[in-house]
Amino acid sequence: MNSVSCTPPPYHLTSYRTPSTAISDAVYQVIRGCAYGAVWGMVTPFHAPGSAGAIEEAKTGIFKAARPFSSFRSIGHNAAIFGTVMGVQRLSSKSLELIRQREDFINEIFGFGITYKYYGSFLSFSDQRLMLHNRIFGGMILAAVLYGHVV
């Protein structure tokens, strides 16, 4: 007599199969992060670097919270920060996953480490470096949109 097993075989996620899946996942996380950052930028109590409120805070040394929905500049600023942080984390963890051919928590810890160094080097070093970062990110988004419409 043949016995039939009722337990299904174990399934594993196989997102590490090609580089294009790692890149597409990173792009998706950038878009998702930009959406999260835009929402946070609408209600954040912090002024965007280089804005009149931030300059006033720097001169007086007294924190004065920004009103909700007070600055479109902070929406773009926060969208760029959230988008790049989520994109760097996902791209670095998926790249290690692609190299190792394994999907586990070590990839996420590696992604966290890379993101931590990225944040320390570009986003929290100085206001000038932060503004340059956001302008480069905005230029990359604009180039991607133009490329998508031209080609």
Accessible surface in RSA format (square Angstrom, percent):
REM  Atomic radii and reference values for relative SASA: ProtOr
REM  Chains: A
REM  Algorithm: Lee & Richards
REM  Probe-radius: 1.40
REM  Slices: 20
REM RES _ NUM      All-atoms   Total-Side   Main-Chain    Non-polar    All polar
REM                ABS   REL    ABS   REL    ABS   REL    ABS   REL    ABS   REL
RES MET A   1   241.30 125.0 156.96 103.9  84.34 200.8 137.17 116.6 104.14 138.0
RES ASN A   2   145.84 100.6 118.80 114.8  27.04  65.1  29.30  70.5 116.54 112.6
RES SER A   3   113.39  95.8  80.82 107.9  32.57  75.0  51.87 110.5  61.52  86.2
RES VAL A   4   131.05  86.2 103.35  93.6  27.70  66.8 107.11  93.1  23.94  64.9
RES SER A   5    87.75  74.2  56.15  74.9  31.61  72.8  52.16 111.1  35.59  49.9
RES CYS A   6   125.74  95.1  89.86 100.2  35.88  84.3  42.74 108.3  83.00  89.5
RES THR A   7   108.04  76.8  93.10  94.4  14.94  35.6  75.43 101.3  32.61  49.3
RES PRO A   8   103.60  75.5  83.87  76.5  19.73  71.7  90.32  74.6  13.28  82.6
RES PRO A   9    83.24  60.7  74.21  67.6   9.03  32.8  80.83  66.7   2.42  15.0
RES PRO A  10   112.43  81.9  88.56  80.7  23.86  86.7  98.90  81.7  13.53  84.1
RES TYR A  11   181.71  84.8 151.36  86.1  30.35  79.0 118.99  89.4  62.72  77.3
RES HIS A  12   146.16  79.9 121.89  84.7  24.27  62.1  89.08  91.8  57.08  66.4
RES LEU A  13   132.32  73.7 123.41  88.3   8.90  22.4 125.28  88.0   7.04  18.9
RES THR A  14    65.40  46.5  50.97  51.7  14.43  34.4  21.28  28.6  44.12  66.7
RES SER A  15    38.67  32.7  30.62  40.9   8.04  18.5  37.08  79.0   1.59   2.2
RES TYR A  16    31.56  14.7  29.16  16.6   2.40   6.3   7.23   5.4  24.33  30.0
RES ARG A  17   143.16  60.1 119.98  61.2  23.17  55.2  47.50  64.9  95.66  58.0
RES THR A  18    58.94  41.9  58.79  59.6   0.15   0.4  57.19  76.8   1.75   2.6
RES PRO A  19    81.22  59.2  80.72  73.6   0.50   1.8  81.18  67.0   0.05   0.3
RES SER A  20    74.49  62.9  66.88  89.3   7.62  17.5  51.17 109.0  23.33  32.7
RES THR A  21    54.85  39.0  50.35  51.0   4.51  10.7  51.56  69.3   3.29   5.0
RES ALA A  22     5.55   5.1   5.27   8.1   0.28   0.6   5.55   7.8   0.00   0.0
RES ILE A  23    98.74  56.2  98.74  73.6   0.00   0.0  98.74  71.1   0.00   0.0
RES SER A  24    65.04  55.0  56.46  75.3   8.58  19.8  45.03  95.9  20.01  28.0
RES ASP A  25    38.27  26.8  33.97  33.8   4.31  10.2  16.22  38.2  22.06  22.0
RES ALA A  26     7.88   7.2   7.82  12.1   0.06   0.1   7.88  11.1   0.00   0.0
RES VAL A  27    79.81  52.5  79.21  71.7   0.60   1.4  79.77  69.3   0.04   0.1
RES TYR A  28   119.23  55.7 116.75  66.4   2.48   6.5  85.15  64.0  34.09  42.0
RES GLN A  29    16.26   9.1  16.26  11.9   0.00   0.0   0.82   1.7  15.45  11.7
RES VAL A  30    28.70  18.9  28.70  26.0   0.00   0.0  28.70  24.9   0.00   0.0
RES ILE A  31   111.21  63.3 108.68  81.0   2.53   6.1 109.92  79.2   1.29   3.5
RES ARG A  32    89.57  37.6  85.35  43.5   4.22  10.0  22.27  30.4  67.30  40.8
RES GLY A  33     0.00   0.0   0.00   N/A   0.00   0.0   0.00   0.0   0.00   0.0
RES CYS A  34    29.91  22.6  28.70  32.0   1.21   2.8  19.23  48.7  10.68  11.5
RES ALA A  35    55.39  50.9  45.34  70.0  10.06  22.9  53.98  76.0   1.42   3.8
RES TYR A  36   103.02  48.1  98.44  56.0   4.58  11.9  77.21  58.0  25.81  31.8
RES GLY A  37     0.00   0.0   0.00   N/A   0.00   0.0   0.00   0.0   0.00   0.0
RES ALA A  38    25.99  23.9  25.99  40.1   0.00   0.0  25.99  36.6   0.00   0.0
RES VAL A  39    90.57  59.6  90.39  81.8   0.17   0.4  90.39  78.5   0.17   0.5
RES TRP A  40    99.96  40.1  97.95  47.4   2.01   4.7  88.37  47.1  11.59  18.8
RES GLY A  41     3.33   4.1   0.00   N/A   3.33   4.1   0.00   0.0   3.33   7.5
RES MET A  42    63.86  33.1  61.74  40.9   2.12   5.1  40.01  34.0  23.86  31.6
RES VAL A  43    69.88  46.0  56.83  51.4  13.05  31.4  56.83  49.4  13.05  35.4
RES THR A  44     4.92   3.5   2.80   2.8   2.12   5.1   1.75   2.4   3.17   4.8
RES PRO A  45    42.89  31.3  42.08  38.4   0.81   2.9  42.89  35.4   0.00   0.0
RES PHE A  46   118.47  59.3 115.72  71.7   2.74   7.1 116.27  70.5   2.20   6.3
RES HIS A  47    55.04  30.1  34.54  24.0  20.50  52.4  23.43  24.1  31.60  36.8
RES ALA A  48     3.75   3.4   1.52   2.3   2.24   5.1   2.18   3.1   1.57   4.2
RES PRO A  49    16.87  12.3  11.22  10.2   5.64  20.5  14.27  11.8   2.59  16.1
RES GLY A  50    29.82  36.8   0.00   N/A  29.82  36.8  13.45  36.9  16.37  36.7
RES SER A  51    16.07  13.6  14.47  19.3   1.60   3.7  15.89  33.8   0.18   0.3
RES ALA A  52    85.33  78.5  68.76 106.1  16.57  37.7  73.76 103.9  11.57  30.6
RES GLY A  53    17.57  21.7   0.00   N/A  17.57  21.7  11.32  31.1   6.25  14.0
RES ALA A  54    22.46  20.6  16.36  25.3   6.09  13.9  17.76  25.0   4.69  12.4
RES ILE A  55    84.13  47.9  82.06  61.1   2.07   5.0  84.10  60.6   0.03   0.1
RES GLU A  56    95.90  55.1  92.94  70.3   2.97   7.1  31.23  60.4  64.68  52.8
RES GLU A  57    40.78  23.4  36.91  27.9   3.88   9.2  11.33  21.9  29.46  24.0
RES ALA A  58    86.71  79.7  49.07  75.7  37.64  85.6  61.60  86.7  25.12  66.5
RES LYS A  59   169.28  82.6 130.07  79.8  39.22  93.4  86.18  77.6  83.10  88.5
RES THR A  60    80.06  56.9  50.04  50.7  30.02  71.5  54.35  73.0  25.70  38.9
RES GLY A  61    68.02  83.9   0.00   N/A  68.02  83.9  34.24  94.0  33.78  75.7
RES ILE A  62   123.65  70.4 117.39  87.5   6.26  15.1 121.04  87.2   2.61   7.1
RES PHE A  63   110.46  55.3  84.92  52.6  25.54  66.5  86.36  52.4  24.10  69.0
RES LYS A  64   141.63  69.1 137.67  84.5   3.97   9.4  88.42  79.6  53.21  56.7
RES ALA A  65    55.23  50.8  36.86  56.9  18.37  41.8  36.86  51.9  18.37  48.7
RES ALA A  66    15.49  14.2   6.29   9.7   9.21  20.9   9.08  12.8   6.41  17.0
RES ARG A  67   176.73  74.2 170.57  87.0   6.16  14.7  73.59 100.6 103.13  62.5
RES PRO A  68    81.93  59.7  69.88  63.7  12.05  43.8  69.95  57.7  11.99  74.5
RES PHE A  69   148.07  74.1 115.96  71.8  32.10  83.5 120.46  73.0  27.61  79.0
RES SER A  70    51.04  43.1  15.44  20.6  35.60  82.0  13.84  29.5  37.20  52.1
RES SER A  71    41.01  34.7  30.54  40.8  10.47  24.1  30.62  65.2  10.39  14.6
RES PHE A  72   182.29  91.2 169.44 104.9  12.85  33.4 169.58 102.8  12.71  36.4
RES ARG A  73   120.37  50.5 105.02  53.5  15.35  36.5  53.72  73.4  66.65  40.4
RES SER A  74     6.75   5.7   6.75   9.0   0.00   0.0   2.68   5.7   4.07   5.7
RES ILE A  75    38.18  21.7  38.18  28.4   0.00   0.0  38.18  27.5   0.00   0.0
RES GLY A  76    42.68  52.6   0.00   N/A  42.68  52.6  36.75 100.9   5.93  13.3
RES HIS A  77    28.48  15.6  23.53  16.4   4.94  12.6  12.29  12.7  16.18  18.8
RES ASN A  78    15.41  10.6  15.41  14.9   0.00   0.0   0.00   0.0  15.41  14.9
RES ALA A  79    14.29  13.1  14.29  22.1   0.00   0.0  14.29  20.1   0.00   0.0
RES ALA A  80     6.69   6.2   5.50   8.5   1.20   2.7   5.81   8.2   0.88   2.3
RES ILE A  81    28.37  16.1  28.37  21.1   0.00   0.0  28.37  20.4   0.00   0.0
RES PHE A  82    70.09  35.1  66.09  40.9   3.99  10.4  70.09  42.5   0.00   0.0
RES GLY A  83     0.00   0.0   0.00   N/A   0.00   0.0   0.00   0.0   0.00   0.0
RES THR A  84    12.39   8.8   9.99  10.1   2.40   5.7  12.39  16.6   0.00   0.0
RES VAL A  85    39.57  26.0  39.57  35.8   0.00   0.0  39.57  34.4   0.00   0.0
RES MET A  86    44.73  23.2  40.35  26.7   4.38  10.4  38.48  32.7   6.24   8.3
RES GLY A  87     4.66   5.7   0.00   N/A   4.66   5.7   4.17  11.4   0.49   1.1
RES VAL A  88    34.29  22.6  30.64  27.7   3.65   8.8  33.22  28.9   1.07   2.9
RES GLN A  89    38.75  21.7  38.75  28.3   0.00   0.0  22.06  47.0  16.69  12.7
RES ARG A  90    51.15  21.5  51.15  26.1   0.00   0.0   1.33   1.8  49.82  30.2
RES LEU A  91    77.93  43.4  77.93  55.7   0.00   0.0  77.93  54.7   0.00   0.0
RES SER A  92    13.88  11.7   7.70  10.3   6.19  14.3  13.53  28.8   0.36   0.5
RES SER A  93     0.64   0.5   0.57   0.8   0.07   0.2   0.55   1.2   0.10   0.1
RES LYS A  94    17.17   8.4  16.33  10.0   0.84   2.0   3.85   3.5  13.32  14.2
RES SER A  95    39.85  33.7  39.37  52.5   0.48   1.1  25.75  54.8  14.09  19.7
RES LEU A  96    32.11  17.9  31.03  22.2   1.08   2.7  31.77  22.3   0.34   0.9
RES GLU A  97     2.70   1.5   2.70   2.0   0.00   0.0   0.02   0.0   2.68   2.2
RES LEU A  98    39.64  22.1  35.94  25.7   3.70   9.3  35.94  25.2   3.70  10.0
RES ILE A  99   136.25  77.5 110.03  82.0  26.22  63.2 115.99  83.5  20.26  55.0
RES ARG A 100    69.84  29.3  47.29  24.1  22.54  53.7  30.68  41.9  39.15  23.7
RES GLN A 101    89.15  49.8  78.29  57.2  10.85  25.8  45.68  97.2  43.46  33.0
RES ARG A 102   140.65  59.1 136.84  69.8   3.80   9.1  42.06  57.5  98.58  59.7
RES GLU A 103    73.00  41.9  42.83  32.4  30.17  71.8  25.78  49.9  47.22  38.6
RES ASP A 104    37.97  26.6  22.03  21.9  15.93  37.7  30.39  71.5   7.57   7.6
RES PHE A 105   139.87  70.0 132.93  82.3   6.94  18.1 136.25  82.6   3.62  10.4
RES ILE A 106    79.36  45.2  78.88  58.8   0.47   1.1  79.00  56.9   0.35   1.0
RES ASN A 107     0.96   0.7   0.96   0.9   0.00   0.0   0.71   1.7   0.25   0.2
RES GLU A 108    69.10  39.7  66.37  50.2   2.73   6.5  44.53  86.1  24.57  20.1
RES ILE A 109   106.49  60.6 103.13  76.8   3.36   8.1 104.60  75.3   1.89   5.1
RES PHE A 110    85.70  42.9  77.59  48.1   8.12  21.1  84.91  51.5   0.79   2.3
RES GLY A 111     0.00   0.0   0.00   N/A   0.00   0.0   0.00   0.0   0.00   0.0
RES PHE A 112   137.79  68.9 137.44  85.1   0.35   0.9 137.79  83.5   0.00   0.0
RES GLY A 113    32.03  39.5   0.00   N/A  32.03  39.5  30.98  85.0   1.05   2.3
RES ILE A 114    70.83  40.3  69.58  51.8   1.25   3.0  69.66  50.2   1.17   3.2
RES THR A 115    13.44   9.6  13.44  13.6   0.00   0.0  13.44  18.1   0.00   0.0
RES TYR A 116   149.23  69.7 143.02  81.4   6.21  16.2  99.92  75.1  49.31  60.8
RES LYS A 117   138.56  67.6 136.63  83.8   1.93   4.6  80.98  72.9  57.58  61.3
RES TYR A 118    41.01  19.1  35.55  20.2   5.46  14.2  32.51  24.4   8.51  10.5
RES TYR A 119   101.04  47.2 101.04  57.5   0.00   0.0  58.77  44.2  42.27  52.1
RES GLY A 120    35.44  43.7   0.00   N/A  35.44  43.7  26.03  71.4   9.42  21.1
RES SER A 121    45.46  38.4  39.38  52.6   6.08  14.0  20.38  43.4  25.08  35.1
RES PHE A 122    89.92  45.0  89.92  55.7   0.00   0.0  89.92  54.5   0.00   0.0
RES LEU A 123    10.47   5.8   0.79   0.6   9.68  24.3   0.79   0.6   9.68  26.1
RES SER A 124    67.80  57.3  34.07  45.5  33.73  77.7  29.97  63.8  37.83  53.0
RES PHE A 125   131.49  65.8 102.65  63.6  28.83  75.0 106.88  64.8  24.61  70.4
RES SER A 126    42.34  35.8  28.36  37.8  13.99  32.2  35.41  75.4   6.93   9.7
RES ASP A 127    78.64  55.1  74.35  74.0   4.29  10.1  11.67  27.5  66.97  66.8
RES GLN A 128   129.79  72.6 123.53  90.3   6.26  14.9  59.17 125.9  70.62  53.6
RES ARG A 129    90.52  38.0  86.02  43.9   4.50  10.7  16.97  23.2  73.55  44.6
RES LEU A 130    14.14   7.9  14.14  10.1   0.00   0.0  14.14   9.9   0.00   0.0
RES MET A 131    43.49  22.5  41.88  27.7   1.61   3.8  40.10  34.1   3.39   4.5
RES LEU A 132   102.00  56.8 101.11  72.3   0.89   2.2 101.53  71.3   0.46   1.2
RES HIS A 133    17.72   9.7  12.05   8.4   5.66  14.5  16.23  16.7   1.49   1.7
RES ASN A 134    24.29  16.7  17.91  17.3   6.38  15.4  14.98  36.1   9.30   9.0
RES ARG A 135   163.03  68.5 147.18  75.0  15.86  37.8  60.93  83.3 102.10  61.9
RES ILE A 136    97.63  55.6  90.51  67.4   7.12  17.2  96.58  69.5   1.05   2.9
RES PHE A 137    22.68  11.3  21.38  13.2   1.30   3.4  22.46  13.6   0.22   0.6
RES GLY A 138    35.99  44.4   0.00   N/A  35.99  44.4  30.57  83.9   5.42  12.1
RES GLY A 139    38.39  47.3   0.00   N/A  38.39  47.3  31.42  86.2   6.97  15.6
RES MET A 140   122.10  63.2 113.68  75.2   8.43  20.1  98.82  84.0  23.28  30.8
RES ILE A 141    76.83  43.7  76.71  57.1   0.12   0.3  76.80  55.3   0.03   0.1
RES LEU A 142   108.03  60.2 105.74  75.6   2.29   5.8 107.85  75.7   0.19   0.5
RES ALA A 143    58.03  53.4  49.99  77.1   8.04  18.3  54.73  77.1   3.30   8.7
RES ALA A 144    63.37  58.3  47.89  73.9  15.48  35.2  55.50  78.2   7.87  20.8
RES VAL A 145    74.02  48.7  67.85  61.4   6.16  14.9  73.89  64.2   0.12   0.3
RES LEU A 146    97.74  54.4  97.64  69.8   0.11   0.3  97.74  68.6   0.00   0.0
RES TYR A 147   145.84  68.1 140.12  79.7   5.72  14.9 106.59  80.1  39.25  48.4
RES GLY A 148    54.43  67.1   0.00   N/A  54.43  67.1  32.50  89.2  21.93  49.1
RES HIS A 149   152.08  83.1 119.72  83.2  32.36  82.8  77.47  79.8  74.61  86.8
RES VAL A 150   121.70  80.1  90.97  82.4  30.73  74.1  95.52  83.0  26.18  71.0
RES VAL A 151   124.55  82.0  74.59  67.5  49.96 120.4  97.18  84.4  27.38  74.3
END  Absolute sums over single chains surface
CHAIN  1 A    10641.6       8945.1       1696.6       7589.3       3052.3
END  Absolute sums over all chains
TOTAL         10641.6       8945.1       1696.6       7589.3       3052.3
